[in-house]
Amino acid sequence: MILHRTIPAKRLLALLASVCMATAMGACSPNGDSQSQQQPSSQSSATADAGNVAIFAPTDSITISQQTPLSKWEKLVPEIVSSLKRTGVKSGDITVKTASNLDKQSQSVQDYVVNHINGTEHSSTKAKTTLVVAPVAEMPESDRQYGDYARHDITWNSDASDEDEQDYAQSAQRLVSALQLAQNEGMKVVLISNTLQGYAPDVYVPMTTAEQIGELQAKELVNKLELDKASSDAPKQIEVLLPYDAADGHDAKTDTSFAQNMFKGIWKVLEPYFKDGKAASPSETLTASTTKDDWRSVAFDSSKAEQIKSVLAERLDADKDDSHPVHLDGVISCNDYVAKNIADELDKLGYTGSSADINPSISISGIVDSITGKKDLKRQAVPDPAKTSSSDDDSDSDNKENAKWPIITGYGAYISSMPNIVNGKQWMTAMENRKALADDIAQTCVRLNTSGKLSKLGFIRSATVEGKKITTIHEETLAISADNLKKTLIEPGYISLADAGL
């Protein structure tokens, strides 16, 4: 049964109840991969202090590469549960359900809301309840390379003629209707990452957008290369490799919107330097006349590792017999999967050294000593841009200069990328501050269930979501490089020394 947002809340409740009360609890749930971690009802008497919390999250996405970013739902959800328990919520009053698609998730949320209202979900229905919902988003394979949390706003066309689009719209509308019913019945809703068209939750937890991911990497590259000090006489040579699913079968706008917004963020930062001649692209895919709409000039199909490597080799006009490497100062790889393949290809093409060489005061041994606690790193200014050799006969010197390892950026904090971060092959990566967000969400749920006052929590902000001013939870994205890897990832327990290759 499909329920639309236009149905009044009381009528919606009656319709839902007529469906679900005809069977025992849970009979409304579809056969699928929805999982519940709720304790037996005999243990679920809600406390007046903390109330009930129900978490609805996507199952983890699986990438073709099988490499694992740290931003996974299977990591965040247990941390939210642990934080809830520390904050005073009893195990029996915490429900966790996962689903692989929006249809299954909307059905699961609908069932929970109706059963809870009818008194079958908990032994005490008078306790305040908060729903924590991360809507399941359909996304191309290339988008999954950024981890599970990157924001994908869920929109739909109710008048779509395509059957698949109709089913998707009906699932989305059912989820919105169930959440609106929950709010009408006094429950609170915390929405994570993906927004729902036309829906305003009580609290929103924004995750990093594609544009923000692109902007972050571009800023890190600008700062590392000190582009403000560069000159048009010796511009920094920069390549941008933008992955997207060129052969995906979905609507073209859906396939490419993430990549388009990624480039928008990158170009917002880099455009002034290309216009001033302080930056250039060896492949000339980026020029002073490039605009934010020219994303296709640097985009490529990243479905296979070999495609990534061949694109880079083509950009650098390299082949097996090429003894004259192209000077390259920086590569924005967009995500860690692409960054790793770029590093492998650069090594094959004869590039040597590491990103640490950009700052001679930092050695790889110094980085390792810092991470393992032996000493602290002390950074000095990046040296002035290298000038082209004035001697035409000094080709060997030119080749050595050109073959120096560039700065490579990424995103996702893949465990498999950590050794490359340590040894300097990849300059930086980034991820959501997962542990802080889990604590924030737990504190928010308990406050919503008790006093309802969130203003004194330091992480609370406000933002406009779907045209309405909404309370939001804010944590800065973690930008990670070798010199802060210990503080940002190892000490908080995201990774071990072994994960870092130490």
C-alpha positions, 0 to 999 in steps of 0.5 A: 500500500502506497501512502502519499504526503497529501493524506491528512495525518489522522486518516493516514494513521487509520489507514496504516493501523487498518493494515498493520493491526490485522496481523501480529506485530511485524507482519507489515514488514516486507521480506528483505534485509531489514534487521532489528537489534531491539532487546526483548520487550521484557527488558524495554521499560523506558526510563523517564530520563532518556526515552526510546530511540529508533535508528533506521540506516542504509546497509553498507554500500559495496564498491567494485574496488572492495577497498574500505573507507572509514565512513561506513554505516556499519561503523557509525550506527554501533557508535551511536548505540554505544553513545546512547547507552553512555548517555542513559538510554537502556539497551532495550529502548534502542532499536536499530534497523537497516535496509538496502533500498528506500522501499524497504526502509520506508516500509520499516519506518512505517511499521515502527511508527504505527506499531509504536503508536498502537502500543506494540513496539514498546511495553511503555508507549508513554516514553518520548521517542526519537527516530534517527533516520538516514534515508537510503539514496540510490547512487552510481558506483563512482559516488560510493568511492567517497564512503557512505555518508556523502550527501545525496538529496532525495528528490522525485517526480510524482508524475513520472511515467517510468515505472521504476521512477514511480516506484521510487517516488511512492517509496519516498512519499511513504517515508515522508508520510510516516515521518510526518505521522511520527511528528504529529504523534509527538515523536521527534525526527533526526535526519542524517545526511540525505534530505527528503524533498519537501520534508523538514525534520526536527534536527538535521545532521548534514554530511559533506556535500560533493561541492565541499569535498572538492573545495576542501581538496583544492584548498589543501592543495593551494595551501601546500603548494603556496599558490599565492606565492607562485608566479606566471613565470613558473606556474604550478602544474596541476591536474584534476581527475574527476571520476564519474559513471559514464556508462551507468544506465540511470538518468544522466542528471542523476549519474553526473550531478555529484561529479558536477558539484565536485568540480564546482567546488574545486574550480571555485578555489582554483579558477583565480590561480588559472586566470592569473597564470599562477597555475596551469594544466600539463594536459591543458584540460584546464585553462584560464577560460575554463568555467565551473560548467566545464567539468567534462573536460577533466571527467573520466569513467573510473569503473576500472583501475586500469582506466584511471592509470591510462587517463593519467598516462594520457594526460601526461603524454607518457608511454613506455619509451618516454624518458622525458617526464612531464613536470607535475606539482599537484593532482586532485584525485577526488577520492582515495580509490583514484589517488591510490591508482594515480600513485601506482601509475606515477611510480610506474612512470618513473616519478620519485620521492614523496609529498614530504619532499615539497618541504625539505624540513620533513623527512619520512623518518620524521613523520614515522617517528612523530606518529609512533610518538618519538618526536614532534614534527616542526614545519618550515615554509615551502621553498620558492617555486622551482625555476626552469633550468637556463641551460639547454644542455642540462637535460638530466637535471631537468628530467630529475626536476620534472620527475619529482613526486607531486602532491596528491589529494583524496577523500574517504580515508581508506584503510588501504590508503594509510600506508601511502599517507605515511610514506608521503605518496598521498598528501592528504585525505579526509572524512567525517568526524564519525565519533564526534557525530555519534556522541552529538546525535546521542546527546541530541536524542536524549535532550529531545526525549527529555527537556527538548532544549538543544540550545546549550549544546556546543555543536548545535547550529541552524540552517535552511533545509527544504525552505525551513529554518532547521536545527542542525548538528555541526562537526568539521570534516577531518582533513588528514595528512601524515603530520596529523594522522596520529592525532586525528585517526590513531589516538581516537581509535579509527585505525591502528598502527598496523593499519598505517603500515607501522 
